[in-house]
C-alpha cells in the first residue's frame, strides 16, 4: 500500500495505472447518461479516487496554478453550506442534497485535476470523444433494431437514456470537443487528440444523425449555436490563411447545411406550429393556473390546446423569476425546490423542478448563489480564453465551449444536478490540469 501511495508521476503515466485511469474515465462518460447507473457511477468515482491518491501529494503546484477557479468554487460551496445552516427552510434535506449533489460534483472536479495533471499519450479529450461515440453507437444500434422490427425509424424517443434530455446533453457536450478538434486540432504546438480527421468527420455525421432523430429542440439550438461559434472562431484564427474565396465557400457550406437541418427539424416536429401562442400563454402564467400541472391546458385561437412543453417551460421560468424576486436569498437547496417553494407560498401544485437550472439554483440559493456560480464559470472561461488566445492551446477553446454550452443549456433545462453537473466539473478539472501540464513535457508519454 505504501508503495502504491508513493507512486511517481512517471509511473502513473504508463502501465496499469494509466490504463485504469483512461478505462474508468471512458466508462463513466459512456454510461453517465444511461438510466439506473447511479451505483455504477459511485463505484467508478471510488475507483478513480483511489487512483488519484498516489498523485495527490504532488498536485499542490497544479492547484496553485488553478487557484482562481478553485477559490471561487470553494466560495460557492461555502456559501451553499452556510445557506443550508442559516437560511434553508428544510435544513436536513438541504444538507443531504448538498452532499450528494454539490459535494460529489466538487469531488469529481478535484479527481479530474489530480488524475489528468500527469501527461499521457491519450488525453481527456480522447476519453470524452470515445465515451460519446460509445453512447451514440449504442443508440444507433437500438434504433436500427427498431427499424428492422417495425419498418419505421424511431423519432423523438431514445432507447439508451431515460429521456432525450440526457442523450442530447451528452451528445452536444461531446460535439464541442469533436468540432474544436476538427477545426483546431493541429493548431499550435502539438495535437490535442489521437483521433484522425476522417474519423472525426464520421463521428460528426453519427452525432448529427442520432441528434436529429432524438429531436430535442434544445439539442438542435445547441448544435446551431456551436456551429456558428466555431465558424466565427475558425474564420478569425484559421480561415484567413486559406484565402477569402475558400473561407466564403466554407461559410456557404456550413450555413446551407445548418439551414437544411433546421428546416427538417421544424417540419418534422409538429409542436413548432403552436410555439408562438404557447410561449405567450406561458409568459402570462398568472391567468392560466394550469402552469401548476393542475387542470387542462389553455386553448389557442384555433381552439386547440397549447404546446405543453413550450407553455409550461416559459410559465415555470416566469413564475420562478417572481419567486426569486420575492425571496432573493432563496428557500433552501434541494432537488425539487421549485415545487416545495410554490407549496410554501400557498400555491397548490403537482410540480417538480423548473426545467431551468438557473431558476432551480436561484429559488434554492438565491441571487448570491447564482452570482457565485457565474463567477466560477467565468474563471473557467477566462482561463480557457487566455490559454487559447495567447498560447494556442486548443484545450482552452474546449473549456470555453463546454462552459458556455452548459450555461446556455441551464437557461431552459434543469441540468444543474446529478451526472450532468458532475461531468462538467470532472472534465473541467481534467482540462485545467492538462493545460497546466503542457508546460511540463517531462511528465511522461506512456499509455
SEDODO-826902 format. One record per residue: y, z, x of N, C-alpha, C in turn; residue in one letter. Coordinates in steps of 0.2 Angstrom, whole numbers, plus 5000, padded with zeros to 4 digits. Each point is the difference from the previous one (the first is absolute). Example, Ala and Ser with C-alpha at 12.3 -4.5 7.8 and 13.67 -1.06 7.14 Angstrom:
% SEDODO-826902
497250395066500650004996500650005004A
500549964998500650015004500550034996S
//
This chain:
% SEDODO-826902
499450005004500650004996500650005004X
500050045006500650005004500149945003X
499549965002500049945003500349954995X
499850004994500349964995500850014999X
500250065000500750024999500449985006X
499749995006500449995006499949925002X
499849964995500049935001500749975002X
499949965005500649965002500249954995X
500749975001500249954996499649935002X
499849995006499749955003499349994996X
499650065000499450014997500049984992X
500650034997500149994993500149934998X
500249965005500249934999499449955000X
499450035002499449965001499450044997X
499549965000499350034998500050034993X
499650054999499850024993500650034996X
500550035004500650034996500449944997X
500149955004500449954998499749964994X
499449995000499649974995500050044994X
499950075000500050044995500750004996X
500650005004500650004998500249944995X
499849945003500149944997499649994994X
499350025000499650004995500250044994X
500150065001500250054995500749984997X
500549975004500649984997499949944996X
499649955002499849944996499750024993X
499550055000499750024994500550034995X
500550045003500550034996500449954997X
500349955003500449954997499749964995X
499349985002499649964995499950044994X
499850065000499850034994500550054996X
500650015003500550054998500249984993X
500049944998500249984993499550004995X
499350005002499550004996499950074996X
499849994994499950064996499450055002X
500150064999499550055001499850015007X
500549995005499950015007500450065003X
500250044996500450065002499650045005X
499450024999499650035005499949975006X
499949935000499949965006500750005004X
500549994996500750015004500150065004X
499850064997500050065003499650005006X
499449984999499549995006500349965006X
500349944998500249965005500650045004X
500450034996500650045003499750055004X
499550044998499750055005499849975006X
499649944999499749975006500649985005X
500549974998500649975004500350065003X
500150064996500350065003499650025006X
499450004999499650035006500049955006X
500149944999500149955005500750015003X
500550024996500750015003500050065004X
499650054999500150075004500049995007X
499549965004500150005007500649965002X
500449974996500649965002500650044998X
499950064997500650034997500450035006X
499750035005500450035005500549965004X
499849935001500449965003500549964996X
500050024993500449964996500750024999X
500250055004500750034999500549955002X
499949965005500549955002500149954994X
499549984997500049954994500450044994X
499950064999500450034995500750015002X
500150015006500750005002500449944999X
499649945002500349944999500249984993X
499650024995500049994993500450064996X
500450045004500250064997500449994994X
500449954999500449994994499650004994X
499549954999499650004994499650064999X
499850045006499650064999500550054997X
500650015003500450054997500249994993X
500149944998500249994993499450014995X
499449985003499450014996499950084999X
500150035005500050085000500550034996X
500649975000500550034995499849984993X
499749944998499849994994499550054997X
499550015005499450044998500350084999X
500450025004500350065000500450014993X
500449954998500350014994499550004994X
499549965000499550004995499750064999X
499850045006499750065000500550054997X
500650015002500550044998500149994992X
500149944998500149984993499450034996X
499449995003499450034996500050084999X
500350035006500050075000500650034995X
500549965000500750034997500149974993X
499949934999500349974995499449974995X
499450005002499549964996499950044993X
499949974995499850034994499350024999X
499649975005499350015000499850015007X
500250055003499950015008499349995002X
499550034996499350005002499749925001X
500249974994499849935000500349965006X
500750015001500449965005499750025007X
499850065001499850015007499349975001X
499650004995499349965001500249935001X
500449974996500249935000500349985007X
500450055002500449995007499549995005X
499550045000499450005005499649945000X
499849984994499649944999500349935000X
500750004999500349945000500449995006X
500650045001500449995006499750035006X
499750054999499750035006499549955004X
499549984996499549955002500349945003X
500549974997500449945002500350015007X
500350065000500450025007499450005005X
499550034999499450015005499849935002X
500049954995499849935002500549975005X
500650024999500649975004499850025007X
499950075001499950025007499349985003X
499549994996499449975002500149935003X
500449964996500149935002500450005007X
500550055001500450005006499550025006X
499650054999499650025006499549955002X
499649974995499549965001500249935003X
500649984998500249935002500550005005X
500250065003500450005006499649975006X
499350005000499649985005499949924999X
500249975005500049925000499349985000X
499849954995499449975000500049934999X
499549975001499949924999500249984993X
499850044995500149994993500550054997X
500549984996500550054998499950014993X
500550054998500050014993500149944995X
500449955003500149944997499449974998X
499549995005499449974999499650044995X
500050065000499650054995500349994993X
500650004999500349994994499849934997X
500149955004499849934997499350004998X
499650025005499350004998499850044994X
500350064999499950044994500249964994X
500549975000500349964994499549944999X
499849975005499549944999499450034997X
499750055002499450034997500150014993X
500550034997500150014993500149944997X
500449955002500149944997499449964999X
499650005006499349964999499650034995X
500050075000499650034995500249984993X
500650004999500349984993499949934998X
500049955005499949934999499249994999X
499650045003499349994999499850034993X
500350054997499950034994500349954994X
500649975002500249954995499649945000X
499849985005499549945001499450014996X
499750065000499450024996500250004993X
500650024998500150004993500149934997X
500349955005500149934998499349974999X
499650015005499349974999499650034994X
500250064998499650034994500449984993X
500649995000500449984994500349935000X
500149975005500349945000500750005000X
500350065001500850015000500150055005X
500549985004500350045006500450064997X
499850065002500450064997500749995001X
500450034996500850005000500250064998X
500550035003500350074999499550054999X
499550005005499550065000499850005008X
499850065002499750005007499450044999X
499549995004499450035000499850055006X
500449995005499950045006500550065000X
500550014996500450054999500150024993X
500250064998500150024993500549964996X
500549985003500549964997500349955005X
500449954998500349965004500650035004X
500250064998500550035004499850025007X
499450035000499750025007499849935004X
499849954996499849945004500649975003X
500549984996500549965002500550045005X
499950074999500450045005499749995007X
499450005001499750005007500049935002X
499949954996500149935002500749985002X
500550024997500749995002500250045006X
499750065001500150045006499749965006X
499449984999499749965006500349935001X
500349974995500349945000500650005005X
500350055000500650015004499849995008X
499450035001499850005007499749935002X
499749964995499849945001500549955001X
500550004996500649955000500450025007X
500150065001500450025006499649975006X
499450015000499649985006500049925001X
500049974994500049925000500749985003X
500550034998500749985002500250025007X
499850065002500250035006499550035004X
499449984999499450035004500049995007X
500349945002500049985007500750005003X
500550044996500650015002500150065005X
500450005005500150065004499550005006X
499850065002499750015006499249995000X
499750014994499350004999499849994993X
499449974999499750004993499950064997X
500250014993499950064997499350004996X
499749955000499350004996499549955004X
499450014999499549965003499849954995X
500350004994499849954995500449935001X
499649955000500349935002500449984993X
500549955001500349974995499649974995X
499549965001499649974995499750054995X
499750055003499850064996500550034996X
500650015003500550034996500249964994X
500049935001500249964994499450004995X
499450015002499550004995500050074996X
500250055004500150074997500649994995X
500549975002500649994995499849974994X
499649955001499849964994499550044995X
499650045003499650054996500450054997X
500550035003500450054997500449974994X
500349945001500449974994499549994994X
499449975002499549984994499950074996X
499750055004499850064996500650034997X
500650005003500650034997500249964993X
500049945000500149964994499650014994X
499350015002499650024995500050074997X
500250055005500250074998500650004995X
500449955001500649994996500450064998X
500250045005500450065000500749975001X
500550014995500749985001500350035006X
499950065001500350035006499749985007X
499449985000499749975005500349935002X
500149964995500349945001500850005002X
500350054998500750025002500050015007X
499550055002500050025007499849945005X
499649954998499849945004500649965001X
500449994994500649965001500550035004X
500150075000500550035004499850005007X
499450015002499749995006500149935003X
499949954996500049935003500749995002X
500550014995500749995002500350045006X
499750065000500250045006499849975007X
499449985000499749975006500349945001X
500149964995500349935001500750015003X
500450054998500750015003499950025007X
499650055001499950035007499749945005X
499649974998499749945004500549955002X
500449994995500649955001500550025005X
500150075000500550035004499750005008X
499450035000499750015007499649955003X
499749954996499549965002500249924998X
500250004994500149934997500449955004X
500650035002500549965004499749975006X
499550025003499749985006499649934998X
499849994994499749944999500449944997X
500650024999500549954998500150004992X
500649984998500250014993499649964995X
499849945002499649964996499350044998X
499750025005499350044999500250064996X
500550045002500250064996500149984993X
500449954998500149984993499349984997X
499649975003499349984997499650064998X
500150055005499650074999500350034993X
500750005000500350034994499749964993X
500049945001499849964994499350014998X
499650015005499350014999499950074997X
500350055003499950074997500350014993X
500649974999500350014993499649964995X
499849945002499649964995499350044998X
499750025006499450044998500150064996X
500550045002500250064996500149984993X
500449954999500249984993499449984996X
499549975003499449984996499650064998X
500050055005499650064999500350044994X
500750015000500450034995499949974993X
500149945000499949964994499350014997X
499550005004499350014998499950074997X
500350055004499950074997500450014994X
500649974999500350014994499749974994X
499749945001499749964994499350044999X
499750025004499350034999500150074996X
500650045002500050074997500549994994X
499750014994500350004994500550054999X
500050065003500450055000500749985002X
500149955004500749985002500449974994X
499749984995500449974995500450054996X
499750065000500350064997500450055004X
500149975007500350055005500750024998X
500449964999500850014999500150054994X
499749994994500150054995499650065001X
499550005004499650065001500450055005X
500349975005500450045004500650034997X
500449964996500650024996499850064995X
499449994997499850064996499850065004X
499749995006499850065004500650035003X
500549975002500650035002500450044995X
499949984993500350034995499550054997X
499650045004499550044998500150054995X
500750035000500150054995499949984993X
500149944999499949974993499349984998X
499550015005499349974999499650065003X
499850054995499650065003499349985002X
499849944999499349985003500050005008X
500550015003500050015007499650065002X
499950044996499650065001499349995000X
499849944998499349984999499750034993X
500550014996499850034993500349954995X
499649974996500349954995500049935002X
500149954995499949935002500649985004X
499949945004500549975004500649974995X
500650005003500549964996499949934999X
500349964996499949934998500549965003X
499949945002500549955003500349974994X
500449955001500449964995499549964996X
499449985003499549964997499550044996X
500150065000499550044996499450035004X
500049975006499450025004500250075004X
499550045002500150065004500349985007X
500450045003500249995007499450005005X
500149975006499550015005500050075002X
499450034999499950075002500250035007X
499849965005500150025007500749995001X
500449954999500749995001500450064996X
499950004994500350054996500050075003X
499450025001499850075002500350025007X
499949955005500250015006500850015001X
500349964996500850005000500250074997X
499750014994500150064996499950075004X
499550005004499850065004500550005006X
500249955003500550005005500650034998X
500349974994500650024997500050084998X
499550024997499950074998499950045006X
499749985005499950045006500750015004X
500449945000500650015003500450054996X
500050014993500350054996499850075002X
499350005001499750075002500350025007X
500049955004500350025007500750025000X
500449974996500750014999500150074997X
499650024995500050074997499750055004X
499649985004499750065005499949975007X
500650005003500049965007499650045005X
499850064999499650035005499249994998X
499949974995499349984998499650064997X
499449994998499650044996499550045004X
499749965005499550035004499549945001X
499750005006499649955002499350004997X
499849954997499349994997499949934999X
499349984998499849934999500449974994X
499950044994500349984994500650034998X
500550015005500650044998500449974995X
500049934999500449974995499850024993X
499350014999499850024993500250084999X
499950045006500150074999500750014999X
500549965004500750014999500249994993X
499749944997500249984993499850064996X
499450035001499850054995500450065001X
500250025006500550065001500749994997X
500149934999500749994996499949994993X
499450024997499950004993499849934997X
499849955005499949944997499249995000X
499849994994499249994999499849945002X
499549995004499849945004499350005002X
499849945001499349995003500149965007X
500550025003500149965007499650035005X
500149965006499650025006500650005006X
499949955004500549995005500549954998X
500649995003500549964998500049925002X
499449985003500049945003500549985004X
500350055003500549995006500050055004X
499949995007499950055005500750045000X
500549965000500750045001500150054994X
499849974994500150054994499650065001X
499349995001499650065001500250045006X
500349985005500250045006500750044998X
500449964996500650034998500050054995X
499549994995499950054995499650065003X
499649995005499650065003500550045005X
500349965005500450045005500749995000X
500249964995500850004999500349955005X
500649994999500449955005499950025007X
500050065002499950015007499349985003X
499550004996499449975002500049935001X
500349964995500149935001500449985007X
500650045001500449995006499650015006X
499650055000499650025007499549955001X
499749974994499449955001500449945003X
500549984997500449945002500250005007X
500250065002500250015007499449995005X
499550034998499349995004499949935001X
500049964994499849935000500549965004X
500750024999500549975004499950005008X
499750065002499950015007499449965002X
499549994996499549955002500349935000X
500449984996500349934999500449995006X
500450055002500549995006499649995006X
499550055001499649995006499649945001X
499849974994499649945000500549945002X
500650004997500549955001500250005007X
500150065003500350005007499449975005X
499450024998499449975005500049934999X
500149974994499949934998500649965003X
500650034999500649965002500150005007X
499950065003500250005007499450005005X
499450014998499450005005499549954998X
500249964994499549944998499350034999X
500050064997499350034998499949994993X
499549964998499949984993499850064996X
499750055003499850064996500650034997X
500649995003500650034997500149964993X
499949935000500149964994499550034995X
499450015002499550024995500250074997X
500250045004500250074998500649994995X
500549955001500549994995499849974994X
499549955000499849974994499650054996X
499650045003499550054997500550054996X
500550035003500450054997500449974994X
500349945001500449974995499549984994X
499449985002499649984994499850064996X
499850065004499850064996500650024996X
500650005002500650034997500149954994X
500049935001500049964994499550014995X
499450015002499550014995500150074996X
500350055004500150064997500550004994X
500449954999500549994995499650004993X
499549965000499649994993499350015001X
499850045005499350025000499950075002X
499650044998499950075002499550005006X
500349985006499550005006500250055005X
500450054998500250055004499550064999X
499349985002499550054998499349975003X
499550045001499449985001499949965007X
499549954999499949965006500549955002X
500549994995500549955002500550035005X
500250064998500550045005499650025006X
499450015000499650025006500049945005X
499849944997500049945004500649985003X
500650014996500649985003500150055006X
499950065000500250055005499549995006X
499449994999499549995005500249935004X
500149954997500249945004500650005003X
500550044997500750015003499950045006X
499650055000499950045006499749965005X
499549964999499649965004500549955004X
500449964996500549955002500550045005X
500350054998500450045004499750015007X
499450035000499650025006499949935004X
499849954997499949945004500649975003X
500650004997500649985002500250045007X
499950074999500150045006499549995006X
499449984998499549995005500149935004X
500449964997500149935003500350015007X
500450055001500350025006499650035005X
499350014998499650035005499349955000X
500149955004499449955001499450035003X
500050065003499550035003499550044996X
500250004993499650044996499349974999X
499949945002499349984999499949944995X
499549965001500049944996499249994999X
499750054997499350004999499849974993X
499750034996499749984994500649984995X
//
